[in-house]
Amino acid sequence: MKRLIYGVLLLILAFGAYFLVDSKLKIAKYNFDANSTIGKVNITSFKDEYKILYFGYTFCPDICPSTLTILSSVIDEMGLNDRIKILFVTLDLQRDNEKECDEFAKYFYANSVCLKMQDSELKKVTKNYNAKYELVNLQDSAMDYSVAHSSSVYLFKRNGQFYKEISNLTKDEIKKEILELTKD
């Protein structure tokens, strides 16, 4: 009987250790070090808020403004403005500075923050997220170059644990996934 009790206790401890390590690994894979107008931040810097991370840039002519507008309107309709933080990660390290990028993100959604990473960190993070981007030279253009990029958004729980990637950026799909995320 003692062996059975010890066996069950050992099994419970093993499962507990597994879930603790698994949770920490899920946070570590999607973590980052970034600069912002509020200082250095990472995925766990925004306690008690759900997070939606989006890669973009301020000179983006259409995709970034459209995505941020959809996110903002869905979050507003759901009445979750004070519970969800949008993390706007700039892909344009040459033109975007933290202050102007932050103003850009806040124009669409007040509870947002722009994150700017070092080039090596950005490459590592986009690889971990499986996000794609590339600078595209634009000859005879005042912009000089553009940044082609994927347009998924990434949802995170309040503790910084990755929840889900959304690549179908319709209002209904975003609303459905945010509703699932915020059930806890």
C-alpha positions in Angstrom: 0.0 0.0 0.0 2.9 2.4 0.9 4.4 1.7 -2.5 1.2 2.6 -4.3 0.9 5.9 -2.3 4.6 6.7 -3.0 4.1 5.8 -6.7 1.0 8.1 -6.9 2.8 10.9 -5.2 5.8 10.5 -7.5 3.5 10.6 -10.5 1.8 13.7 -9.3 5.2 15.4 -8.7 6.4 14.3 -12.1 3.3 15.8 -13.9 3.6 19.0 -11.9 7.3 19.4 -12.8 6.5 18.7 -16.4 3.7 21.3 -16.6 5.9 23.9 -14.8 8.9 23.3 -17.2 6.5 23.2 -20.2 5.0 26.5 -19.3 8.4 28.1 -18.8 9.6 26.8 -22.1 6.5 28.1 -23.9 7.3 31.6 -22.5 11.0 31.3 -23.3 10.4 30.4 -27.0 8.3 33.6 -27.6 10.2 35.9 -25.2 12.3 38.8 -26.4 14.3 41.8 -25.3 13.1 45.1 -26.7 13.2 48.8 -26.2 10.1 50.9 -25.9 9.1 54.4 -24.6 8.6 52.8 -21.2 12.1 51.2 -21.1 13.3 47.7 -21.8 10.6 45.2 -21.9 9.9 41.5 -22.6 6.8 39.3 -23.0 6.2 39.2 -19.2 6.6 42.9 -18.6 2.9 43.5 -19.1 1.4 41.8 -16.0 -2.3 41.2 -15.8 -2.9 42.0 -19.4 -3.6 39.7 -22.3 -1.2 40.5 -25.2 -1.6 40.6 -28.9 1.8 40.9 -30.7 2.0 42.1 -34.3 5.0 42.6 -36.5 4.8 45.7 -38.8 6.2 49.1 -39.5 5.0 52.7 -39.5 5.5 53.4 -43.3 3.3 50.4 -44.2 0.8 51.8 -46.6 -2.1 49.3 -46.0 -1.6 46.0 -44.1 -0.5 47.4 -40.8 -3.1 50.2 -40.6 -5.8 47.7 -41.6 -4.8 45.1 -39.1 -4.4 47.5 -36.2 -7.9 49.0 -37.1 -9.5 45.6 -37.1 -7.8 44.6 -33.8 -8.8 47.9 -32.2 -12.4 47.7 -33.3 -12.8 44.1 -32.1 -11.3 44.8 -28.7 -13.4 48.0 -28.3 -16.6 46.1 -29.3 -15.8 43.4 -26.7 -15.2 46.1 -24.0 -11.7 44.7 -23.3 -9.6 47.8 -23.8 -8.2 47.8 -20.3 -7.4 44.1 -20.4 -5.5 43.7 -23.7 -2.2 45.3 -24.7 -1.1 45.4 -28.3 2.6 44.9 -28.8 3.6 46.4 -32.1 7.0 45.2 -33.1 8.7 47.3 -35.7 10.4 45.6 -38.6 11.8 48.8 -39.9 14.9 49.4 -37.7 16.2 52.2 -39.9 13.2 54.5 -40.1 11.2 53.7 -37.0 12.2 55.1 -33.6 10.4 54.1 -30.4 8.6 57.5 -29.9 7.1 57.9 -33.4 6.4 54.2 -33.6 4.6 54.2 -30.3 2.5 57.2 -31.4 1.6 55.3 -34.6 0.5 52.3 -32.6 -1.5 54.4 -30.1 -3.2 56.2 -32.9 -5.0 52.9 -33.7 -5.3 51.6 -30.1 -4.5 53.6 -27.0 -3.4 50.5 -24.9 -0.5 49.6 -27.2 3.2 49.9 -27.2 5.8 49.9 -29.9 8.7 47.5 -29.5 12.1 48.0 -31.2 14.7 45.3 -31.1 18.3 45.0 -32.1 18.7 43.5 -35.5 20.0 40.2 -34.2 17.2 39.9 -31.6 14.6 40.7 -34.3 15.9 38.0 -36.5 15.9 35.5 -33.7 12.4 36.5 -32.6 10.8 36.4 -36.1 12.3 33.0 -36.6 10.8 31.7 -33.3 7.4 33.1 -34.3 7.8 31.9 -37.9 7.1 35.4 -39.1 8.6 36.5 -42.4 9.9 39.9 -43.5 12.2 41.3 -46.1 13.4 44.8 -47.1 12.4 45.5 -50.7 14.2 48.3 -52.7 11.8 50.6 -54.5 13.6 52.4 -57.3 12.3 55.9 -58.1 10.2 56.0 -55.0 10.3 58.6 -52.2 10.1 55.7 -49.7 13.4 54.2 -51.0 12.3 50.8 -49.7 9.4 48.9 -48.3 9.1 46.0 -45.9 7.3 42.9 -47.1 6.0 41.0 -44.1 3.6 38.3 -43.0 0.6 39.5 -41.2 -0.3 37.1 -38.4 -1.1 38.2 -34.9 0.0 36.3 -31.8 -2.1 36.0 -28.7 -0.6 35.6 -25.2 -2.1 34.8 -21.9 -1.6 37.3 -19.0 1.4 35.4 -17.7 3.2 35.7 -21.0 2.5 32.2 -22.3 1.9 31.9 -26.0 -1.8 31.0 -26.7 -2.3 31.1 -30.5 -1.4 32.5 -33.8 -4.2 34.0 -36.0 -3.5 34.3 -39.7 -7.1 34.6 -40.8 -7.5 38.3 -39.8 -11.3 38.7 -40.1 -13.2 40.4 -37.4 -15.2 37.2 -36.6 -12.1 35.0 -36.3 -10.2 37.6 -34.2 -13.3 38.0 -31.9 -13.7 34.2 -31.5 -10.1 33.7 -30.6 -10.0 36.7 -28.2 -13.1 35.4 -26.5 -11.4 32.0 -26.0 -8.2 33.6 -24.7 -10.0 35.7 -22.1 -12.1 33.0 -20.7 -9.7 32.3 -17.8 
